[in-house]
Amino acid sequence: MPRSSSLHRSIAALVSLVALLLGGCAVTDVSARSPALGAEDKLAVLPFANLTDVPLAGRRAQAIAVSLLRQRGLREVVGYPQPRADLLSRAAVPTEQQALQWARRQGARYALDGSVTEWRYKTGVDSEPAVGVVLRLRDVADGRVVWSASGARSGWGYQALAAVGQAQIQALLRGLDVVAAPARAAHPAP
């Protein structure tokens, strides 16, 4: 019996260690309350500030957010149009007021913007991907922030940077309350 008890303690310690290691890979803080977003509400996704030294990191995060919001059930998600740019050019970034004015012209009720604080592979033998993102949901009428979330995540050496970025943005967006519309019938009843 003592041997079995020792084995159980060893397994419990190993499970705790694995949970601790995995839990240390991501940090997420999300506002406690989110406004209820109806599936029919138009949401504008504004440019994300790129606070990294990685070209186009903000655009990458913005594109991922647009896709994930549509997958969450929002039918009308519009992304702020950005001119094509190569890696060496510095495209003009709209001011917060210009971006909100664009969202108003689109008829959006809310606008999502954010910042990318990290988007890179760490240096070293394993070159783990690391991502840091801040999201803000704004009421387009007055520009005030009604919901926010921030988080950072690192992956393992074999993971793609875009996959880790998508996982982090998805984790943050889970904090948004999306009220799904009733399902439509595939075929109308006769």
N, C-alpha and C positions, 0 to 999 in steps of 0.2 A: 503494500500500500504506500509506503513512504516514497517509493520510486515513482509511482503514478502521480502523486501530489507534486513532486519535484518537476516532473515532465509538464504538468499543467501550468505550474508557475513559470517555467521556461518559455512555454508557448505564449502565455499571457504577456510576458515581458517582451518577446519578439514582436507580437502584434502591436503592443504599445509603442515600441520603437519605430515600426513601420508607419504607424498612424502619425507619430510625431514628425517623422521625416517628410511624409506626404503633406501633412498640414502646414509645414514650414515653406512649402513651395508656392503658396498663394495667400494673399491677404486681400480681403474685400470689405469695404465699408459702404453701406447703402442707406440712404434716408429711410426712416421708419415708415413714412407715408408717401404714397404716390397718388397723384390724381388719377381717377379712372379714365383710361383712354378707350374710347369706343372703337370698334373695328372700322367704323366709317369716318372717324376723325382724321383729318389730314394732318400729317406730321412732316415738318421740314427738318432735314438733317443739314446743319450748317457746317462750314469748314471746321476742322479740328486743328487747334494750334499745335504746331510741331515744335516741342521744346527739347528736341534731341538734335544730334548732329547727323542723323540719318536722313538723307533726302527723301521726301515724299511720304514720310511715316504718317503724317496727319491724314493724307489722302487715303492711305491704305486702311487706316482705322475707320475713316468715314465710310468708305465703300463696304467694309465688313458690317458696320452698324446698320446701313441701309438694308442690306440683305437680311440680317438677323431680325430687324424690326418687322419686315414683311413676313418672315417665318413665324413671328409671334402672333400674327393674325391681323396686323394693321394693313388695310387694303390700299390706303393712299399715303405712301411715303415718297417724298420728293427730296432728292439730294441737290444741294447747291451746285450749280454748274461751275466747273473749274476748267480753265483753258488747258489745253495740252501743254505739257512742259517737259523738257528733258531734264536730266539729273543736274545739269550745270546751271540752268536758268533759275532765277528767283522770281516766280510769278507774284504779282501784287496780291496781298491778302486783304480781303475786305474787313472793314472795321466791324465791330459788334453791331453798331447801328445800321450800317449798310446791309449786313446779313439779315437782321431782323426786318428791315424794310422789304427785302426780297421775300421773306417768309410771309409777310402780310399780303404782298401782291399775289402770292400763290393761294391765299385763302386758308393758310394753315392756322390751326388753333394753338398748337404747341410747336416748339423748335428744340431740337437736340443739338447741343454743341459740346465741345470738350477739348481736352488737351492730351497729347501723347507725351509722357514724361520719360519713357524708356522704350526702345524698340531696337534690340540688337542681340548679337550673339556675344556672350561673355568671353573674355580672353582666357586662355588656358587650354589644358589638354582636352577637356570634354566639349568646350565651346557651347555651353547650354544657352538656349534662347531665353531672353528676359524681356518682359513687357510691363509697362506701367501706363495706366489710362485713367483719366478723370472724365466723367460725363455729367452734363447739366441739362435738365429739361426746363425750358423757359416758357412762360405764358407769353405768346406773341403780342397780345394786346398792350402789355406794359413792360415786357422784357424781364420781369422778375423771375428768379430761379425758384421753381416749385418742387424740384426733386434733384438730388445729386447722388453720385456714387463714385467711388475711386477704388482702385485696386492695382496690385502688382502680382505678377506670376512669373515663375521661371520653370523651364521644362528640363527635360533630360537631353543629353548630347545628341541623341538620334532624332529628336523632334524638330519639325520645321518651325521657324519663327512665326509664320502666318498662322499655323495651327494653334500655337500658344496664345497669340494675339486674339484669335477668334474665340478661344475658350474663355479668355479673361473678359472680353467684351460681352460675351453671352452670359457669363456669370453676373456681370453688373446689370445687364438689361432684364434679368429675371426679377429684379426689384421693381420694375414698372408694372403697374396694375393694368393689364389689357383685358377689357371686357369683350369677349367674342360675340359676334353677331349670330343669330340663329342660323343653323345650317340650312342651306337651300336644297330642295329636293333635286335629285339628279334628273328625274323625268317627271314632268307634271302628271298629276292624276287625271285619268280620262273623265 
